[in-house]
Amino acid sequence: MQLRHIANRGPQPPVATTIRSSILKGPLQAPQPAAAPIVAAEPVVGPDPRQILSSIGEVVYNWDIGTDRLTWGSNLAHILGPVAGGDLGSGLAYGERVAREGGASRYDAIVQSDQVDRGDGVAYQTVYALTQAREFGPGPVIWVEDTGRWYAGEDGRPARAHGVVRVVTERHEMERKLALGSQIDPLTGALNRAQLAEHVNRYLQQSERTRKPFAVLLVALENLFALNRTYGYDAGDEVIAGLARRLRDNVRTCDVVARHAGNKFALVLENCDAEQTFSVANRLLDLVKNRPFETSAGAIPATIRIGGVIGPREGREPRVLFQHAEEALDVARQGAGKRFVAYTSSLAREDARLRALQVADSIVSALNERRVDLAFQPIVYAATGDVAFHEALLRVRLPDGIAVSPAALLPVAEKAGLVRLLDQRVMELVIERLVAEPELRVSVNCSMNTVLDPEWPDRLAAAISANPSIPDRLIVEITETCMIEDFETTKSLIAACKQLGVKVAMDDFGAGHTSFRSLRDLAFDIVKIDGAFVRNVATSADDRFFVRTLIDLARHLSLKVVAEWVEDEPTARILRDWGVEYFQGALYGHAEERPAVGEKPSLAAD
């Protein structure tokens, strides 16, 4: 409890204020006889101060600090009850009655005060708990408010004090409940998240001194959505509250249980190493799994998953510890794996592997459920800005309709061997659009796995054989890295496309190490300069030199050039002056599901 200045008490009842001011002017003294009245009158009977003080739960005292003699008003026993039993005639004896859970005692308020008595004393006020003398055994605890004024001796140190002790047990309990209400989650009775962070900070500071570890566990109730839908939200709340009780009942009193989120609780386990954490987590898993929760909707079975982290070894800030605990919990919630996972430095790699599996599952389900779509980005004539053709770009949608970035899918698809299935679906969709829209011209990218598949040219031939107008409006894009991987297979694929009447473009030109001879031997129609070089043409002399060299090489081999990532007019102007035929980039349009097409000459006539 902090020391509060008497001036902050606020207004008091007028009678009590008058009585206090008369009593607190100096040590308790016997009443002095009044002077004989000049004129006889009826005696005036005033109120009894001690009776009034007793009625409002107050008792006065005087303390000679030098001799430690403490004298009290005659209503002491009435006010303090069992606490007043035994000797309370010294400050030492009274100090022994201050309960451990109490705040700053009178001694603390006076002796540890940093104020100076200027002649009129120094006010003090403090609230603390009292209990009865030890020889009477354990007894009730009462809370008192101690208000008074101390006076200094010749040496400037406190020499005497007088004041009033007032019983405030009911008020303190009300204040305690109000304070507790701001710290407690109303549904579960567990600490809230703000209090949780304070406790973790305290454990971190404690561990710095004791060198003992502690554990943070995140406990998540599984399938809360299904539980609410099946049994109702009231029953769901009862399960959450029941889980909080079960957790509190099965950890030590020194441990902390707090509600971290809707269906998640956090446990902070004092002086707990990795082995003990494992034991506690598995015991909690069994306690929840083996006993259903009793609710108004009947007995409801439930299960939990737990992620744990050891502090301060795996983090010296609450934020870091909770982040690691969340990562461990995410792994624990994956499929039918372990229900408890402890965070380790290698967990991030394991988590990445599990996420890759999830992405692979998403790709398969998207293919099966026809959630693979296309978007078309325009590629324009550099001279006029009119659309020449479009590049078909992959779009995969989740069941809720949200599109997933190809950058997040394709690396996983390649490692999982699914990229050829995606390529095949994309080509099917492209051909469907070409058949449906005779004016549409499209380029489509093929991965290295597809290019190196010896059966792919035959599948392409079968797909376009029914419509002779398709080959002239289709371009297959192959990355430069494919040639480096397998030159002969790439050469055969290009030849097969040419035989079908399909044009071929080298994508990401400049990103690899294609030699002049290799480029001459491969019968490309178009090269697409890697946008990483094009983007900085207006500001980088090195990129200007490199891009200009690529353009000159392409022109020498009679190849048409597409510049990717053209995002501003200064870049477009430079490339146009250098003779680039086509632009692709944000300056001329983003990818759209329904591309705008117009009457343009075929690529063969360009």
VEXVEX-919038 format. One record per residue (C-alpha): residue in three letters; x, y, z. Coordinates in steps of 0.1 Angstrom, whole numbers, padded with zeros to 4 digits, always signed. Example, Ala and Ser with C-alpha at 12.3 -4.5 7.8 and 13.67 -1.06 7.14 Angstrom:
<atoms>
ALA+0123-0045+0078;SER+0137-0011+0071;
</atoms>
This chain:
<atoms>
MET+0000+0000+0000;GLN+0013+0034-0008;LEU+0014+0062+0018;ARG-0014+0087+0012;HIS-0013+0122+0026;ILE-0039+0131+0050;ALA-0049+0160+0028;ASN-0062+0136+0002;ARG-0087+0120+0025;GLY-0116+0141+0013;PRO-0144+0156+0034;GLN-0153+0139+0067;PRO-0185+0141+0087;PRO-0185+0175+0105;VAL-0188+0161+0140;ALA-0160+0136+0136;THR-0138+0163+0121;THR-0144+0186+0150;ILE-0137+0158+0175;ARG-0105+0147+0157;SER-0091+0183+0155;SER-0096+0187+0192;ILE-0081+0154+0200;LEU-0051+0155+0176;LYS-0037+0188+0187;GLY-0015+0171+0213;PRO-0011+0141+0236;LEU-0042+0128+0253;GLN-0048+0148+0284;ALA-0073+0149+0312;PRO-0099+0176+0306;GLN-0090+0210+0322;PRO-0116+0226+0345;ALA-0133+0255+0328;ALA-0132+0290+0344;ALA-0162+0298+0367;PRO-0189+0315+0348;ILE-0196+0351+0356;VAL-0234+0345+0353;ALA-0249+0313+0365;ALA-0265+0293+0336;GLU-0278+0259+0328;PRO-0249+0235+0323;VAL-0243+0225+0286;VAL-0238+0188+0280;GLY-0217+0182+0248;PRO-0213+0150+0229;ASP-0190+0123+0242;PRO-0161+0121+0217;ARG-0151+0086+0226;GLN-0187+0073+0221;ILE-0189+0089+0187;LEU-0155+0075+0177;SER-0166+0041+0188;SER-0198+0044+0167;ILE-0178+0051+0136;GLY-0151+0025+0143;GLU-0122+0047+0153;VAL-0099+0047+0183;VAL-0073+0074+0190;TYR-0037+0068+0201;ASN-0005+0085+0212;TRP+0029+0071+0206;ASP+0061+0083+0223;ILE+0086+0070+0197;GLY+0116+0076+0219;THR+0103+0054+0248;ASP+0081+0033+0225;ARG+0052+0039+0248;LEU+0019+0036+0231;THR-0014+0047+0248;TRP-0049+0042+0234;GLY-0083+0056+0238;SER-0106+0036+0262;ASN-0126+0021+0233;LEU-0096+0001+0220;ALA-0111-0033+0227;HIS-0144-0023+0213;ILE-0128-0012+0180;LEU-0101-0038+0174;GLY-0118-0068+0190;PRO-0096-0099+0193;VAL-0067-0080+0179;ALA-0067-0058+0211;GLY-0061-0089+0233;GLY-0028-0089+0252;ASP-0004-0061+0256;LEU-0006-0032+0231;GLY+0013-0007+0252;SER+0043-0004+0229;GLY+0050+0003+0193;LEU+0069-0030+0191;ALA+0040-0051+0204;TYR+0016-0033+0180;GLY+0040-0039+0151;GLU+0039-0076+0158;ARG+0001-0075+0151;VAL+0007-0063+0115;ALA-0003-0092+0092;ARG+0020-0103+0065;GLU-0005-0095+0038;GLY-0008-0060+0052;GLY+0006-0028+0035;ALA+0030-0002+0049;SER+0026-0001+0087;ARG+0025+0030+0109;TYR+0062+0025+0116;ASP+0070+0024+0079;ALA+0049+0055+0072;ILE+0066+0075+0099;VAL+0102+0063+0102;GLN+0107+0058+0065;SER+0091+0092+0056;ASP+0114+0115+0036;GLN+0094+0146+0048;VAL+0107+0171+0073;ASP+0089+0185+0104;ARG+0088+0223+0100;GLY+0073+0228+0134;ASP+0037+0218+0128;GLY+0043+0181+0123;VAL+0040+0158+0093;ALA+0008+0141+0083;TYR+0007+0104+0074;GLN-0019+0079+0064;THR-0016+0042+0055;VAL-0037+0011+0053;TYR-0026-0023+0066;ALA-0039-0055+0081;LEU-0039-0066+0118;THR-0042-0100+0134;GLN-0043-0111+0170;ALA-0013-0119+0191;ARG+0005-0152+0183;GLU-0001-0167+0218;PHE-0038-0166+0210;GLY-0034-0186+0178;PRO-0046-0178+0143;GLY-0075-0153+0143;PRO-0094-0130+0121;VAL-0076-0104+0100;ILE-0089-0068+0100;TRP-0079-0039+0078;VAL-0074-0005+0093;GLU-0067+0030+0081;ASP-0041+0047+0102;THR-0042+0085+0100;GLY-0021+0108+0121;ARG+0007+0133+0125;TRP+0042+0129+0138;TYR+0065+0154+0154;ALA+0103+0156+0153;GLY+0126+0158+0183;GLU+0156+0181+0186;ASP+0176+0158+0163;GLY+0150+0162+0135;ARG+0139+0126+0137;PRO+0103+0115+0146;ALA+0099+0117+0184;ARG+0061+0113+0189;ALA+0030+0107+0170;HIS-0007+0107+0176;GLY-0036+0097+0154;VAL-0067+0077+0147;VAL-0070+0040+0137;ARG-0102+0032+0118;VAL-0114-0002+0108;VAL-0120-0004+0070;THR-0122-0042+0065;GLU-0155-0039+0044;ARG-0142-0010+0024;HIS-0109-0028+0017;GLU-0127-0060+0006;MET-0148-0040-0018;GLU-0117-0022-0032;ARG-0100-0055-0035;LYS-0129-0070-0054;LEU-0130-0040-0077;ALA-0093-0043-0084;LEU-0095-0080-0089;GLY-0124-0075-0113;SER-0101-0056-0136;GLN-0075-0084-0135;ILE-0098-0114-0139;ASP-0116-0128-0169;PRO-0153-0128-0160;LEU-0162-0161-0177;THR-0135-0183-0163;GLY-0122-0166-0132;ALA-0086-0168-0146;LEU-0063-0139-0149;ASN-0066-0118-0181;ARG-0039-0114-0207;ALA-0027-0081-0193;GLN-0020-0096-0159;LEU-0004-0126-0176;ALA+0023-0105-0192;GLU+0031-0089-0158;HIS+0035-0123-0142;VAL+0058-0135-0170;ASN+0079-0104-0166;ARG+0081-0112-0129;TYR+0092-0147-0136;LEU+0119-0135-0160;GLN+0133-0111-0134;GLN+0132-0139-0108;SER+0150-0163-0131;GLU+0178-0138-0135;ARG+0184-0139-0098;THR+0178-0176-0091;ARG+0190-0191-0124;LYS+0160-0214-0123;PRO+0139-0220-0155;PHE+0101-0216-0158;ALA+0077-0228-0185;VAL+0050-0211-0205;LEU+0022-0234-0218;LEU-0005-0224-0243;VAL-0035-0247-0240;ALA-0060-0246-0268;LEU-0095-0262-0267;GLU-0100-0281-0299;ASN-0130-0277-0323;LEU-0147-0249-0304;PHE-0167-0239-0335;ALA-0181-0274-0339;LEU-0188-0275-0302;ASN-0208-0243-0303;ARG-0227-0254-0334;THR-0236-0287-0319;TYR-0244-0279-0282;GLY-0249-0241-0283;TYR-0228-0211-0272;ASP-0239-0214-0236;ALA-0226-0249-0234;GLY-0194-0239-0251;ASP-0189-0212-0225;GLU-0194-0238-0198;VAL-0168-0260-0213;ILE-0143-0231-0215;ALA-0150-0222-0178;GLY-0147-0259-0168;LEU-0114-0262-0186;ALA-0101-0231-0166;ARG-0112-0248-0133;ARG-0096-0281-0143;LEU-0063-0264-0151;ARG-0063-0244-0119;ASP-0070-0275-0098;ASN-0041-0294-0113;VAL-0012-0270-0111;ARG+0005-0257-0080;THR-0006-0226-0061;CYS+0026-0208-0072;ASP+0017-0214-0108;VAL-0003-0189-0129;VAL-0034-0197-0151;ALA-0047-0170-0174;ARG-0071-0167-0203;HIS-0049-0159-0233;ALA-0076-0158-0260;GLY-0111-0171-0267;ASN-0103-0208-0266;LYS-0067-0206-0253;PHE-0053-0205-0218;ALA-0018-0198-0207;LEU+0000-0215-0178;VAL+0032-0202-0163;LEU+0049-0229-0142;GLU+0075-0217-0117;ASN+0108-0235-0114;CYS+0100-0260-0142;ASP+0125-0275-0166;ALA+0118-0293-0200;GLU+0113-0327-0184;GLN+0089-0315-0158;THR+0070-0295-0185;PHE+0066-0326-0206;SER+0052-0344-0176;VAL+0027-0316-0167;ALA+0015-0312-0203;ASN+0008-0349-0208;ARG-0010-0351-0174;LEU-0032-0322-0184;LEU-0039-0338-0218;ASP-0052-0369-0201;LEU-0072-0351-0175;VAL-0092-0333-0202;LYS-0095-0363-0226;ASN-0106-0389-0200;ARG-0133-0369-0183;PRO-0161-0350-0201;PHE-0173-0316-0189;GLU-0206-0314-0172;THR-0228-0287-0188;SER-0264-0277-0190;ALA-0265-0296-0223;GLY-0252-0327-0207;ALA-0217-0342-0205;ILE-0195-0329-0234;PRO-0162-0346-0243;ALA-0133-0323-0253;THR-0097-0324-0262;ILE-0069-0299-0260;ARG-0035-0292-0277;ILE-0005-0277-0259;GLY+0025-0257-0271;GLY+0053-0250-0245;VAL+0084-0230-0242;ILE+0111-0228-0215;GLY+0121-0194-0202;PRO+0144-0176-0202;ARG+0163-0200-0223;GLU+0141-0196-0254;GLY+0133-0160-0249;ARG+0140-0131-0225;GLU+0109-0111-0233;PRO+0072-0120-0228;ARG+0065-0113-0264;VAL+0092-0137-0277;LEU+0081-0164-0253;PHE+0045-0162-0263;GLN+0055-0161-0300;HIS+0075-0193-0296;ALA+0047-0210-0276;GLU+0023-0201-0304;GLU+0046-0217-0329;ALA+0048-0248-0309;LEU+0010-0249-0305;ASP+0006-0245-0343;VAL+0027-0276-0348;ALA+0008-0295-0321;ARG-0025-0286-0339;GLN-0014-0301-0372;GLY-0034-0332-0380;ALA-0030-0362-0358;GLY+0005-0354-0347;LYS+0017-0349-0311;ARG-0008-0331-0289;PHE+0020-0315-0269;VAL+0050-0298-0287;ALA+0078-0281-0269;TYR+0095-0252-0288;THR+0131-0258-0300;SER+0153-0239-0324;SER+0146-0265-0350;LEU+0109-0262-0347;ALA+0108-0234-0373;ARG+0121-0258-0399;GLU+0096-0285-0389;ASP+0068-0259-0390;ALA+0079-0250-0425;ARG+0077-0286-0436;LEU+0043-0290-0421;ARG+0031-0258-0438;ALA+0045-0272-0471;LEU+0024-0303-0466;GLN-0007-0281-0460;VAL+0000-0262-0492;ALA+0004-0294-0512;ASP-0029-0306-0498;SER-0045-0273-0508;ILE-0032-0277-0544;VAL-0046-0312-0547;SER-0080-0302-0534;ALA-0080-0271-0556;LEU-0073-0292-0587;ASN-0100-0317-0577;GLU-0126-0290-0569;ARG-0119-0269-0600;ARG-0106-0239-0580;VAL-0077-0233-0604;ASP-0083-0202-0625;LEU-0065-0178-0649;ALA-0058-0141-0649;PHE-0044-0124-0680;GLN-0019-0095-0680;PRO-0016-0075-0713;ILE+0016-0073-0733;VAL+0014-0042-0755;TYR+0031-0029-0786;ALA+0059-0006-0774;ALA+0052+0019-0802;THR+0014+0024-0797;GLY+0005+0008-0763;ASP-0021-0013-0780;VAL-0026-0049-0767;ALA-0006-0075-0787;PHE-0013-0105-0766;HIS-0017-0116-0729;GLU+0002-0138-0705;ALA-0019-0163-0687;LEU-0011-0164-0650;LEU-0021-0190-0625;ARG-0047-0183-0598;VAL-0056-0208-0571;ARG-0086-0200-0548;LEU-0093-0213-0513;PRO-0127-0228-0505;ASP-0138-0194-0492;GLY-0129-0177-0525;ILE-0097-0160-0514;ALA-0069-0162-0541;VAL-0035-0176-0531;SER-0004-0160-0544;PRO+0014-0182-0570;ALA+0047-0174-0553;ALA+0035-0192-0522;LEU+0023-0223-0543;LEU+0048-0230-0571;PRO+0079-0237-0550;VAL+0059-0262-0529;ALA+0042-0276-0560;GLU+0076-0282-0577;LYS+0090-0300-0546;ALA+0059-0321-0542;GLY+0057-0331-0579;LEU+0024-0313-0584;VAL+0036-0286-0608;ARG+0030-0306-0639;LEU-0006-0311-0628;LEU-0010-0274-0624;ASP+0006-0268-0658;GLN-0017-0292-0674;ARG-0048-0276-0659;VAL-0036-0241-0669;MET-0030-0253-0705;GLU-0065-0268-0706;LEU-0080-0235-0694;VAL-0060-0215-0719;ILE-0071-0237-0748;GLU-0107-0234-0736;ARG-0104-0196-0737;LEU-0087-0196-0771;VAL-0116-0217-0785;ALA-0142-0195-0769;GLU-0125-0162-0779;PRO-0111-0162-0814;GLU-0095-0128-0810;LEU-0075-0138-0779;ARG-0038-0144-0781;VAL-0021-0159-0751;SER+0014-0169-0738;VAL+0016-0195-0711;ASN+0045-0204-0689;CYS+0056-0240-0686;SER+0077-0252-0656;MET+0110-0271-0660;ASN+0092-0303-0648;THR+0068-0300-0677;VAL+0094-0291-0703;LEU+0114-0321-0694;ASP+0084-0344-0695;PRO+0088-0364-0728;GLU+0051-0370-0731;TRP+0041-0333-0728;PRO+0044-0324-0766;ASP+0021-0353-0775;ARG-0005-0341-0749;LEU-0003-0305-0763;ALA-0007-0318-0799;ALA-0038-0338-0788;ALA-0053-0307-0771;ILE-0050-0283-0800;SER-0056-0307-0829;ALA-0093-0302-0829;ASN-0091-0264-0835;PRO-0065-0253-0862;SER-0068-0216-0852;ILE-0052-0222-0818;PRO-0015-0227-0827;ASP-0011-0193-0843;ARG-0025-0176-0812;LEU-0005-0196-0786;ILE+0029-0189-0772;VAL+0047-0213-0749;GLU+0072-0196-0724;ILE+0102-0215-0712;THR+0126-0201-0686;GLU+0163-0198-0694;THR+0171-0222-0666;CYS+0154-0250-0684;MET+0180-0249-0712;ILE+0208-0250-0687;GLU+0192-0280-0670;ASP+0188-0301-0702;PHE+0197-0284-0735;GLU+0188-0313-0758;THR+0153-0319-0743;THR+0146-0282-0744;LYS+0157-0281-0780;SER+0134-0311-0789;LEU+0104-0294-0772;ILE+0109-0262-0791;ALA+0111-0281-0823;ALA+0079-0300-0814;CYS+0061-0267-0807;LYS+0073-0252-0840;GLN+0060-0283-0859;LEU+0026-0277-0843;GLY+0027-0240-0853;VAL+0030-0228-0817;LYS+0055-0200-0810;VAL+0081-0202-0782;ALA+0094-0175-0759;MET+0124-0175-0736;ASP+0113-0162-0703;ASP+0136-0144-0678;PHE+0162-0137-0705;GLY+0194-0125-0688;ALA+0188-0143-0655;GLY+0208-0174-0666;HIS+0240-0179-0685;THR+0229-0188-0720;SER+0258-0186-0745;PHE+0254-0170-0779;ARG+0258-0204-0796;SER+0231-0220-0775;LEU+0207-0192-0781;ARG+0213-0194-0819;ASP+0208-0231-0819;LEU+0174-0229-0802;ALA+0147-0216-0825;PHE+0130-0191-0802;ASP+0106-0165-0816;ILE+0106-0141-0786;VAL+0128-0133-0756;LYS+0114-0117-0725;ILE+0141-0097-0706;ASP+0140-0103-0669;GLY+0122-0075-0652;ALA+0148-0073-0624;PHE+0171-0056-0649;VAL+0144-0036-0667;ARG+0131-0020-0635;ASN+0163+0000-0629;VAL+0171+0010-0664;ALA+0163+0047-0658;THR+0185+0049-0627;SER+0213+0023-0631;ALA+0241+0026-0657;ASP+0250-0010-0652;ASP+0215-0022-0659;ARG+0213+0000-0689;PHE+0244-0015-0704;PHE+0233-0050-0697;VAL+0198-0046-0710;ARG+0211-0028-0741;THR+0235-0058-0747;LEU+0206-0083-0745;ILE+0185-0062-0769;ASP+0214-0060-0794;LEU+0219-0098-0791;ALA+0182-0105-0797;ARG+0181-0082-0827;HIS+0212-0099-0842;LEU+0193-0132-0840;SER+0161-0117-0854;LEU+0143-0123-0821;LYS+0115-0100-0809;VAL+0119-0086-0774;VAL+0094-0082-0745;ALA+0106-0060-0717;GLU+0090-0071-0684;TRP+0082-0049-0653;VAL+0079-0017-0673;GLU+0064+0005-0645;ASP+0071+0042-0656;GLU+0073+0063-0687;PRO+0110+0072-0685;THR+0119+0035-0686;ALA+0094+0029-0715;ARG+0110+0058-0734;ILE+0145+0044-0731;LEU+0135+0009-0741;ARG+0114+0022-0770;ASP+0144+0042-0783;TRP+0164+0010-0782;GLY+0139-0008-0804;VAL+0121-0031-0779;GLU+0089-0044-0796;TYR+0067-0052-0766;PHE+0062-0040-0730;GLN+0047-0058-0701;GLY+0042-0042-0667;ALA+0021-0021-0643;LEU+0023+0009-0666;TYR+0002-0009-0691;GLY-0021-0030-0670;HIS-0024-0056-0643;ALA-0037-0092-0646;GLU-0075-0095-0650;GLU-0098-0125-0653;ARG-0115-0110-0685;PRO-0088-0094-0708;ALA-0096-0067-0733;VAL-0089-0079-0768;GLY-0090-0061-0802;GLU-0083-0067-0838;LYS-0045-0071-0842;PRO-0023-0087-0868;SER-0011-0122-0858;LEU+0024-0126-0844;ALA+0035-0142-0876;ALA+0029-0109-0894;ASP+0047-0087-0868;
</atoms>
